[in-house]
Amino acid sequence: MKTTLLIMAAGIGSRFGGGIKQLAPVGPNGEIIMDYSIHDAIKAGFNKIVFIIRKDIEADFRAIIGDRIEKICAEHGVEVGYAFQSLDKLPAGYEVPEGRIKPWGTGQAVLVAKDLLTEPFAVINADDYYGKVAFEKLHTFLTTEATDKDFCMAGFLLKNTLSDNGGVTRGVCQVNGDGYLTDVVETSDIVKTADGAAVNGQPLDADSLVSMNMWGLTPAYMSMLEEGFVQFLSGIQGNELKAEYLLPIHIGGLLRDNQVSVKVLSTPDKWFGVTYKEDKELVIQSFKELIAAGEYEPDLFSDL
């Protein structure tokens, strides 16, 4: 069965180099976080990779990442495709507001890949490390349980997603007794504390589940996303330059209207990411420990 990993990488800067956090080397041979996600996805059974990028970085992206990944994927029968996010990819009848330079958000990013998503797919951020368990659970769900209205997401323990170097924004999940998502509350400036976590001085349950933008969806979702984008664009008067169409917010609306279900697949893995420049050394050390524990080969893709 064909399953796709959709990687949102359009946020990578147009000038490549050490200052771009998605491209910070974190593995022993210069691997970036995205390499580990692609490895884990292929290992879990995903057999198609689609990158969402921007046209202005296509040549550099292919030279630095794409061509190398395409070669690895070709050796393992994995297809690779590209979709391109741009401000002017809008529904008929809509134009880019004058002065708008901010991207439209993760909802529009996924929407630009619509023509390439003809099978169940997982969505991830390019610069987040999710761990093997999440990919395995999503792949199993997508190949056994997913339907036109039954989706899933990876739920991470809040305490496993915090930074030692400052506050983070997380989608705090509300989950019912059957393990299904009822809402995602975007919560800013969550900080690590001696007791766990807090926001604005108020303690948060460090064992609560949060979304790290890792979703399991099917092609049927794309028509919902398309319809939602029209509604979004029709309602941004007064905030035309900054409003963002975000996946968690759109999916949250569908949940409240009982149009879909989202099963929360909890994972014990620790999230890694370079939110702050000081995070990089911790991420490098974390991958060293994973390799030492036998979770990964030093030559990353050699075990596929």
Legacy VTK file of the C-alpha trace (Angstrom):
# vtk DataFile Version 3.0
C-alpha trace
ASCII
DATASET POLYDATA
POINTS 304 float
0.000 0.000 0.000
1.317 3.436 -0.944
1.791 5.884 1.939
3.360 9.334 1.719
5.469 11.388 4.090
4.772 15.089 3.465
7.576 17.317 4.781
6.876 21.022 5.270
10.201 22.639 4.384
9.136 25.924 2.771
10.290 27.821 5.857
13.939 27.126 5.066
15.691 30.404 4.262
16.729 31.361 0.737
20.409 31.608 1.716
21.713 28.228 2.839
24.351 27.957 5.534
25.019 27.373 9.204
22.483 29.993 10.217
19.512 28.051 8.860
18.244 25.914 11.714
16.689 23.217 9.496
20.136 22.599 7.981
22.186 22.537 11.168
24.343 19.357 11.081
23.423 17.189 14.057
24.632 13.697 13.061
28.158 12.238 12.932
28.365 12.592 9.141
26.679 15.956 8.864
23.122 14.579 8.892
20.362 17.086 9.527
17.190 16.403 11.521
15.228 15.831 8.299
17.508 12.888 7.413
16.463 11.065 10.572
12.768 11.657 9.882
13.112 10.312 6.341
15.053 7.287 7.616
12.429 6.535 10.276
9.572 6.939 7.801
11.107 4.565 5.247
11.891 2.079 8.011
8.245 2.259 9.151
6.976 1.513 5.638
6.362 4.901 3.971
7.257 4.605 0.292
6.802 8.126 -1.037
8.367 11.402 0.159
7.006 14.811 -0.853
8.871 18.001 0.017
6.966 21.285 0.275
9.448 24.034 -0.578
9.531 27.411 -2.346
10.562 27.871 -5.973
13.270 30.350 -5.023
15.118 27.720 -2.972
14.534 24.748 -5.299
18.021 24.654 -6.844
19.779 24.989 -3.485
17.419 22.538 -1.787
18.026 19.888 -4.445
21.801 20.434 -4.285
21.991 20.278 -0.484
19.221 17.784 0.344
16.986 16.646 -2.486
19.440 15.000 -4.867
21.088 13.074 -2.025
17.741 11.895 -0.622
16.441 10.997 -4.107
19.450 8.727 -4.630
18.882 6.974 -1.277
15.146 6.651 -1.949
15.737 5.225 -5.441
17.817 2.438 -3.896
14.849 1.479 -1.702
11.968 1.914 -4.152
10.754 5.143 -2.538
9.277 7.837 -4.785
10.200 11.518 -4.276
8.140 14.553 -5.285
8.067 18.316 -4.808
5.280 20.823 -4.201
5.812 24.565 -4.119
4.324 26.987 -1.619
3.850 30.595 -2.698
1.704 33.508 -1.621
-0.192 33.578 -4.914
-1.439 29.971 -4.754
-4.949 31.026 -3.835
-8.475 29.894 -4.735
-10.099 31.470 -7.792
-11.338 34.970 -7.088
-8.741 35.782 -4.415
-5.586 37.856 -4.722
-2.605 38.433 -2.448
-3.405 41.449 -0.242
-1.176 44.428 -0.993
1.819 44.397 1.339
1.444 40.735 2.367
4.831 38.993 2.695
4.068 36.491 5.496
3.412 32.904 4.292
-0.196 31.726 4.590
0.642 28.959 7.097
0.694 25.181 7.358
-2.826 24.716 5.995
-1.944 26.362 2.693
1.421 24.554 2.673
-0.311 21.164 2.676
-2.870 22.377 0.155
-0.233 23.111 -2.495
0.634 19.388 -2.499
-2.956 18.328 -3.251
-2.222 16.837 -6.686
0.547 14.634 -5.244
-1.496 13.250 -2.349
-3.407 10.334 -3.825
-2.782 8.005 -0.875
-2.865 8.193 2.942
-0.163 10.556 4.173
1.643 11.845 7.240
2.533 15.515 7.662
5.622 16.675 9.582
7.766 19.769 10.076
11.200 19.688 8.452
13.030 20.788 11.591
11.488 18.512 14.237
12.759 15.088 15.316
9.813 12.854 16.176
11.366 9.441 16.915
10.757 5.995 15.444
7.645 5.069 17.431
5.560 7.933 16.052
6.267 6.965 12.437
5.516 3.304 13.139
2.191 4.135 14.831
1.111 6.565 12.105
1.960 4.116 9.343
0.013 1.328 11.040
-3.017 3.599 11.461
-2.874 4.874 7.881
-2.757 1.344 6.475
-5.365 -0.250 8.757
-7.768 2.319 10.254
-7.758 5.547 8.254
-10.890 6.465 6.282
-12.258 9.573 4.576
-13.175 10.925 8.011
-10.962 9.019 10.450
-7.540 10.605 10.928
-4.786 10.499 13.553
-2.032 12.544 15.139
1.062 11.792 17.197
0.702 12.908 20.801
3.913 13.752 22.648
4.294 14.128 26.402
4.691 17.837 27.089
7.745 17.196 29.291
9.453 15.531 26.307
9.049 18.605 24.094
10.397 21.461 26.235
13.559 23.497 25.698
16.113 24.249 28.394
16.728 27.594 26.731
13.368 29.373 26.721
9.637 29.196 26.179
7.993 27.180 23.403
4.587 27.121 21.728
2.740 23.815 21.797
-0.707 22.588 20.819
-2.016 21.213 24.125
-4.428 18.366 23.331
-7.785 17.711 24.892
-8.438 13.968 24.606
-11.565 12.011 25.537
-11.660 8.725 27.423
-11.478 6.718 24.188
-8.243 8.385 23.122
-9.713 10.712 20.511
-8.848 14.378 20.117
-11.568 16.858 21.056
-9.549 20.084 20.701
-6.035 21.512 20.347
-5.269 24.663 22.315
-2.290 26.594 20.926
-0.377 27.663 24.031
2.568 30.076 23.863
5.605 30.530 26.083
5.496 27.197 27.913
8.643 26.969 30.036
10.389 24.111 31.785
10.306 24.329 35.573
11.705 22.317 38.465
8.270 20.727 38.876
7.575 20.190 35.160
6.103 22.998 33.084
4.319 26.334 33.416
2.813 29.108 31.336
2.560 32.665 32.693
3.541 31.312 36.091
0.687 28.795 36.160
1.697 25.104 36.350
0.824 22.783 33.464
0.574 19.004 33.627
3.936 17.905 32.209
2.401 14.532 31.290
-0.333 16.074 29.136
-0.215 15.321 25.425
0.761 17.960 22.903
0.706 18.153 19.125
3.982 18.683 17.290
2.251 19.052 13.910
2.544 15.355 13.026
-0.754 14.307 11.457
-2.016 11.202 9.674
-4.543 12.149 6.972
-6.137 10.823 3.773
-6.794 12.416 0.352
-10.407 13.104 1.389
-9.099 15.689 3.846
-7.824 17.858 0.992
-11.290 18.933 -0.124
-12.074 19.926 3.480
-8.814 21.867 3.641
-9.601 23.573 0.344
-13.078 24.584 1.490
-11.662 25.810 4.788
-9.124 28.002 3.005
-11.877 29.827 1.149
-13.696 30.408 4.439
-10.459 31.592 6.039
-9.700 34.072 3.248
-13.261 35.389 3.391
-12.926 36.165 7.089
-9.553 37.898 7.496
-10.665 41.469 6.935
-8.556 43.722 9.127
-5.795 41.113 9.472
-4.947 40.552 5.810
-1.188 40.901 6.303
-0.682 38.515 9.230
-3.529 35.976 9.435
-2.359 32.352 9.054
-4.278 29.278 7.946
-3.019 26.622 10.361
-3.605 22.860 10.326
-4.390 22.480 14.064
-6.947 25.281 13.956
-8.644 23.904 10.830
-8.747 20.358 12.186
-9.998 21.666 15.532
-12.931 23.293 13.741
-13.764 20.043 11.943
-13.721 18.225 15.296
-16.080 20.725 16.893
-18.463 20.284 13.949
-18.223 16.467 14.268
-17.055 16.163 10.659
-13.983 14.033 11.415
-12.378 11.988 14.174
-8.701 12.167 15.146
-7.166 9.309 17.114
-4.292 10.397 19.342
-1.356 7.999 19.092
0.801 8.665 22.137
4.546 8.232 21.796
7.168 8.015 24.544
9.930 9.385 22.318
11.633 12.667 23.154
11.184 15.446 20.632
14.288 17.314 19.480
14.420 20.621 17.709
16.579 23.684 17.343
14.172 26.315 18.637
17.049 28.325 20.089
20.657 28.341 18.871
21.666 26.997 22.270
19.561 23.881 21.583
21.894 22.661 18.833
24.545 21.139 21.127
21.892 19.245 23.110
20.440 17.841 19.882
23.901 16.748 18.688
24.529 15.041 22.031
21.095 13.385 21.935
21.804 11.816 18.544
25.209 10.624 19.783
23.416 8.855 22.636
20.827 7.310 20.300
23.614 5.979 18.068
25.560 4.664 21.067
22.384 2.885 22.232
22.042 1.203 18.825
18.921 3.139 17.766
20.723 4.367 14.633
23.757 3.280 12.659
26.575 5.840 12.370
26.015 5.479 8.614
22.357 6.403 8.973
20.697 4.742 5.974
22.862 1.583 5.977
20.260 -0.465 7.897
17.391 0.006 5.442
LINES 1 305
304 0 1 2 3 4 5 6 7 8 9 10 11 12 13 14 15 16 17 18 19 20 21 22 23 24 25 26 27 28 29 30 31 32 33 34 35 36 37 38 39 40 41 42 43 44 45 46 47 48 49 50 51 52 53 54 55 56 57 58 59 60 61 62 63 64 65 66 67 68 69 70 71 72 73 74 75 76 77 78 79 80 81 82 83 84 85 86 87 88 89 90 91 92 93 94 95 96 97 98 99 100 101 102 103 104 105 106 107 108 109 110 111 112 113 114 115 116 117 118 119 120 121 122 123 124 125 126 127 128 129 130 131 132 133 134 135 136 137 138 139 140 141 142 143 144 145 146 147 148 149 150 151 152 153 154 155 156 157 158 159 160 161 162 163 164 165 166 167 168 169 170 171 172 173 174 175 176 177 178 179 180 181 182 183 184 185 186 187 188 189 190 191 192 193 194 195 196 197 198 199 200 201 202 203 204 205 206 207 208 209 210 211 212 213 214 215 216 217 218 219 220 221 222 223 224 225 226 227 228 229 230 231 232 233 234 235 236 237 238 239 240 241 242 243 244 245 246 247 248 249 250 251 252 253 254 255 256 257 258 259 260 261 262 263 264 265 266 267 268 269 270 271 272 273 274 275 276 277 278 279 280 281 282 283 284 285 286 287 288 289 290 291 292 293 294 295 296 297 298 299 300 301 302 303
